[in-house]
Amino acid sequence: MRILAVCCHPSRESFHADLRAEVLGRLAADGHMLTVIDLYAEGFDPVVRESEWRERRAKGVKTPDIERHIAELRSAQALLLIYPTWWYGMPAMLKGWLDRVWLPGVAFEIEDGRIRRHMLSNLRHFAVVTTHGSPHWFIRLFMGEPGHKQVVRGLTQHLARGCRVSWNALYAIDTREPDALESWRERTARRLGRFFAG
């Protein structure tokens, strides 16, 4: 399977770096064709400038620095996002990637005031791996799982109809023992191996 993995974390010496290595290593060993976009490593600019905003309102106009990202998104069969949850949502750089890459004409169309979805119908598998500092009960009961709603409910409507989804979230990361972190990392890699094999 052709998997596009979009990773977003500033540190190469972090739990996220180890998590990314474990997950991507497992998928590569399983024979998947991986394309990895590391937003921090490439210095991706998440800011939509006024000139870009005006230009992208014209159908089909895309800035040169995101054309590769669009091409990778369109050629993949599956999408994997790996990122930490900060302030109940994705990091600004990943949100900026969505703002700049998931454009009209790419992820959706607006025709006569109506939104046409499912334009990324090539993507039939979608997985998320994320971490939270807060405990699960707080994110679920008090906050209403805002990250899950934004990503799973928001993005899947632009992917293939019937797209398979895997949400993998680790909660209360800051208070877990190293053994527990390692165990979750390994289980998540195995789970995603089974998910992308299906």
C-alpha positions as a Markdown table, in Angstrom:
| # | Residue | x | y | z |
|---|---|---|---|---|
| 1 | Met | 0.0 | 0.0 | 0.0 |
| 2 | Arg | 1.2 | 3.5 | -0.7 |
| 3 | Ile | 1.1 | 5.4 | 2.6 |
| 4 | Leu | 1.7 | 9.1 | 3.0 |
| 5 | Ala | 2.8 | 9.8 | 6.6 |
| 6 | Val | 2.7 | 13.4 | 7.7 |
| 7 | Cys | 4.7 | 13.9 | 10.9 |
| 8 | Cys | 4.7 | 17.0 | 13.1 |
| 9 | His | 7.0 | 17.3 | 16.1 |
| 10 | Pro | 9.9 | 19.7 | 16.7 |
| 11 | Ser | 12.2 | 17.4 | 18.6 |
| 12 | Arg | 14.2 | 14.4 | 17.3 |
| 13 | Glu | 15.0 | 13.4 | 20.9 |
| 14 | Ser | 11.5 | 12.8 | 22.1 |
| 15 | Phe | 8.9 | 10.1 | 22.7 |
| 16 | His | 7.3 | 11.2 | 19.4 |
| 17 | Ala | 10.6 | 10.6 | 17.6 |
| 18 | Asp | 10.7 | 7.1 | 19.0 |
| 19 | Leu | 7.0 | 6.5 | 18.3 |
| 20 | Arg | 7.4 | 7.7 | 14.7 |
| 21 | Ala | 10.4 | 5.4 | 14.2 |
| 22 | Glu | 8.6 | 2.4 | 15.6 |
| 23 | Val | 5.4 | 2.9 | 13.6 |
| 24 | Leu | 7.1 | 3.7 | 10.3 |
| 25 | Gly | 9.7 | 0.9 | 10.8 |
| 26 | Arg | 6.9 | -1.6 | 11.2 |
| 27 | Leu | 5.1 | -0.4 | 8.1 |
| 28 | Ala | 8.2 | -0.4 | 6.0 |
| 29 | Ala | 9.1 | -3.9 | 7.2 |
| 30 | Asp | 5.6 | -5.0 | 6.2 |
| 31 | Gly | 6.4 | -4.0 | 2.7 |
| 32 | His | 4.3 | -0.8 | 2.4 |
| 33 | Met | 5.6 | 2.1 | 0.2 |
| 34 | Leu | 6.1 | 5.0 | 2.5 |
| 35 | Thr | 6.4 | 8.7 | 1.7 |
| 36 | Val | 7.2 | 10.7 | 4.8 |
| 37 | Ile | 6.6 | 14.4 | 5.1 |
| 38 | Asp | 8.3 | 15.8 | 8.2 |
| 39 | Leu | 6.9 | 19.3 | 8.5 |
| 40 | Tyr | 9.5 | 20.5 | 11.0 |
| 41 | Ala | 12.4 | 19.0 | 9.3 |
| 42 | Glu | 11.6 | 20.6 | 6.0 |
| 43 | Gly | 10.7 | 23.9 | 7.6 |
| 44 | Phe | 7.1 | 23.9 | 6.2 |
| 45 | Asp | 5.6 | 27.4 | 6.3 |
| 46 | Pro | 2.1 | 27.0 | 7.7 |
| 47 | Val | 1.1 | 30.6 | 7.2 |
| 48 | Val | -1.5 | 31.5 | 4.5 |
| 49 | Arg | -0.4 | 34.9 | 3.3 |
| 50 | Glu | -2.9 | 37.4 | 1.9 |
| 51 | Ser | -1.6 | 37.0 | -1.7 |
| 52 | Glu | -1.9 | 33.2 | -1.5 |
| 53 | Trp | -5.4 | 33.5 | 0.0 |
| 54 | Arg | -6.5 | 35.7 | -2.9 |
| 55 | Glu | -4.8 | 33.5 | -5.5 |
| 56 | Arg | -6.2 | 30.2 | -4.2 |
| 57 | Arg | -9.7 | 31.5 | -4.5 |
| 58 | Ala | -9.2 | 31.1 | -8.2 |
| 59 | Lys | -9.9 | 27.5 | -9.1 |
| 60 | Gly | -6.8 | 25.4 | -9.6 |
| 61 | Val | -4.3 | 28.0 | -8.5 |
| 62 | Lys | -1.6 | 26.5 | -6.1 |
| 63 | Thr | 1.6 | 28.0 | -4.8 |
| 64 | Pro | 4.8 | 26.2 | -6.0 |
| 65 | Asp | 5.9 | 25.2 | -2.5 |
| 66 | Ile | 2.9 | 23.0 | -1.9 |
| 67 | Glu | 2.6 | 21.3 | -5.3 |
| 68 | Arg | 4.7 | 18.4 | -4.1 |
| 69 | His | 2.5 | 17.9 | -1.0 |
| 70 | Ile | -0.6 | 17.9 | -3.2 |
| 71 | Ala | 0.9 | 15.4 | -5.6 |
| 72 | Glu | 1.9 | 13.1 | -2.7 |
| 73 | Leu | -1.6 | 13.4 | -1.2 |
| 74 | Arg | -3.3 | 12.5 | -4.5 |
| 75 | Ser | -1.0 | 9.6 | -5.2 |
| 76 | Ala | -1.3 | 7.9 | -1.9 |
| 77 | Gln | -3.7 | 5.1 | -1.0 |
| 78 | Ala | -3.6 | 5.8 | 2.7 |
| 79 | Leu | -2.9 | 8.7 | 5.0 |
| 80 | Leu | -1.2 | 8.6 | 8.4 |
| 81 | Leu | -0.8 | 11.6 | 10.7 |
| 82 | Ile | 1.6 | 11.5 | 13.7 |
| 83 | Tyr | 1.5 | 14.5 | 16.0 |
| 84 | Pro | 1.1 | 15.6 | 19.6 |
| 85 | Thr | -2.1 | 17.2 | 20.7 |
| 86 | Trp | -1.4 | 20.7 | 22.1 |
| 87 | Trp | -4.2 | 22.8 | 23.6 |
| 88 | Tyr | -6.8 | 20.3 | 22.5 |
| 89 | Gly | -5.8 | 20.3 | 18.9 |
| 90 | Met | -3.0 | 19.7 | 16.4 |
| 91 | Pro | 0.1 | 21.8 | 16.3 |
| 92 | Ala | -0.1 | 25.0 | 14.3 |
| 93 | Met | 2.3 | 23.7 | 11.7 |
| 94 | Leu | 0.0 | 20.7 | 10.9 |
| 95 | Lys | -3.1 | 22.9 | 10.9 |
| 96 | Gly | -1.3 | 25.1 | 8.5 |
| 97 | Trp | -0.5 | 22.1 | 6.3 |
| 98 | Leu | -4.2 | 21.4 | 6.1 |
| 99 | Asp | -5.0 | 25.1 | 5.5 |
| 100 | Arg | -2.5 | 25.3 | 2.6 |
| 101 | Val | -2.7 | 21.8 | 1.0 |
| 102 | Trp | -6.3 | 20.7 | 1.4 |
| 103 | Leu | -7.5 | 23.4 | -1.0 |
| 104 | Pro | -10.6 | 23.8 | -3.1 |
| 105 | Gly | -9.9 | 21.7 | -6.2 |
| 106 | Val | -7.8 | 19.3 | -4.0 |
| 107 | Ala | -9.9 | 18.1 | -1.1 |
| 108 | Phe | -13.3 | 19.6 | -2.0 |
| 109 | Glu | -15.1 | 21.9 | -4.4 |
| 110 | Ile | -17.6 | 24.7 | -3.9 |
| 111 | Glu | -20.1 | 24.8 | -6.7 |
| 112 | Asp | -23.1 | 27.1 | -6.6 |
| 113 | Gly | -22.6 | 27.5 | -2.8 |
| 114 | Arg | -22.6 | 23.8 | -2.2 |
| 115 | Ile | -19.6 | 21.8 | -1.0 |
| 116 | Arg | -18.6 | 18.7 | -3.1 |
| 117 | Arg | -16.7 | 16.3 | -0.8 |
| 118 | His | -14.8 | 13.0 | -1.2 |
| 119 | Met | -12.4 | 14.4 | -3.8 |
| 120 | Leu | -9.5 | 12.5 | -2.2 |
| 121 | Ser | -11.2 | 9.2 | -3.0 |
| 122 | Asn | -7.7 | 7.6 | -3.5 |
| 123 | Leu | -7.4 | 7.6 | 0.3 |
| 124 | Arg | -9.2 | 4.5 | 1.6 |
| 125 | His | -7.3 | 4.1 | 4.9 |
| 126 | Phe | -6.7 | 6.9 | 7.4 |
| 127 | Ala | -4.9 | 6.6 | 10.7 |
| 128 | Val | -4.0 | 9.1 | 13.4 |
| 129 | Val | -1.4 | 8.6 | 16.1 |
| 130 | Thr | -1.4 | 11.4 | 18.7 |
| 131 | Thr | -0.6 | 12.1 | 22.4 |
| 132 | His | -2.3 | 14.2 | 25.1 |
| 133 | Gly | -0.9 | 15.6 | 28.3 |
| 134 | Ser | -4.4 | 15.4 | 29.9 |
| 135 | Pro | -6.1 | 12.2 | 31.1 |
| 136 | His | -8.7 | 10.6 | 28.9 |
| 137 | Trp | -11.6 | 11.3 | 31.2 |
| 138 | Phe | -10.9 | 15.1 | 31.0 |
| 139 | Ile | -10.5 | 15.1 | 27.2 |
| 140 | Arg | -13.6 | 13.0 | 26.7 |
| 141 | Leu | -16.0 | 14.2 | 29.3 |
| 142 | Phe | -15.0 | 17.8 | 29.9 |
| 143 | Met | -13.6 | 18.8 | 26.5 |
| 144 | Gly | -15.7 | 16.5 | 24.3 |
| 145 | Glu | -12.8 | 15.1 | 22.3 |
| 146 | Pro | -12.2 | 18.2 | 20.1 |
| 147 | Gly | -9.1 | 16.8 | 18.4 |
| 148 | His | -10.9 | 13.6 | 17.4 |
| 149 | Lys | -13.9 | 15.6 | 16.0 |
| 150 | Gln | -11.7 | 18.0 | 14.1 |
| 151 | Val | -9.6 | 15.3 | 12.5 |
| 152 | Val | -11.8 | 12.2 | 12.1 |
| 153 | Arg | -15.2 | 13.9 | 11.5 |
| 154 | Gly | -13.7 | 16.8 | 9.6 |
| 155 | Leu | -11.2 | 15.2 | 7.3 |
| 156 | Thr | -12.8 | 11.8 | 6.5 |
| 157 | Gln | -15.7 | 13.5 | 4.6 |
| 158 | His | -13.1 | 14.4 | 2.0 |
| 159 | Leu | -11.6 | 11.0 | 1.7 |
| 160 | Ala | -13.0 | 7.9 | -0.1 |
| 161 | Arg | -16.5 | 6.9 | 0.9 |
| 162 | Gly | -16.3 | 4.1 | 3.4 |
| 163 | Cys | -12.7 | 5.0 | 4.3 |
| 164 | Arg | -11.3 | 2.9 | 7.1 |
| 165 | Val | -10.2 | 4.9 | 10.1 |
| 166 | Ser | -7.9 | 4.1 | 13.0 |
| 167 | Trp | -7.6 | 6.6 | 15.9 |
| 168 | Asn | -4.7 | 5.9 | 18.3 |
| 169 | Ala | -4.4 | 8.3 | 21.2 |
| 170 | Leu | -2.2 | 8.1 | 24.3 |
| 171 | Tyr | -3.5 | 10.2 | 27.2 |
| 172 | Ala | -1.8 | 11.5 | 30.3 |
| 173 | Ile | 1.6 | 11.1 | 28.6 |
| 174 | Asp | 3.5 | 13.3 | 31.1 |
| 175 | Thr | 2.6 | 11.1 | 34.1 |
| 176 | Arg | 3.3 | 7.6 | 32.5 |
| 177 | Glu | 6.3 | 5.5 | 33.4 |
| 178 | Pro | 8.8 | 4.7 | 30.6 |
| 179 | Asp | 7.7 | 1.1 | 30.5 |
| 180 | Ala | 4.1 | 2.1 | 29.9 |
| 181 | Leu | 5.2 | 4.4 | 27.1 |
| 182 | Glu | 7.3 | 1.7 | 25.5 |
| 183 | Ser | 4.4 | -0.8 | 25.7 |
| 184 | Trp | 1.9 | 1.6 | 24.2 |
| 185 | Arg | 4.3 | 2.5 | 21.4 |
| 186 | Glu | 4.9 | -1.2 | 20.5 |
| 187 | Arg | 1.1 | -2.0 | 20.7 |
| 188 | Thr | 0.3 | 1.0 | 18.5 |
| 189 | Ala | 2.8 | -0.1 | 15.8 |
| 190 | Arg | 1.4 | -3.6 | 15.8 |
| 191 | Arg | -2.2 | -2.3 | 15.6 |
| 192 | Leu | -1.3 | -0.1 | 12.7 |
| 193 | Gly | 0.4 | -3.0 | 11.0 |
| 194 | Arg | -2.8 | -4.9 | 11.1 |
| 195 | Phe | -4.9 | -1.9 | 10.1 |
| 196 | Phe | -2.9 | -1.1 | 6.9 |
| 197 | Ala | -2.8 | -4.8 | 6.0 |
| 198 | Gly | -6.5 | -4.9 | 5.7 |
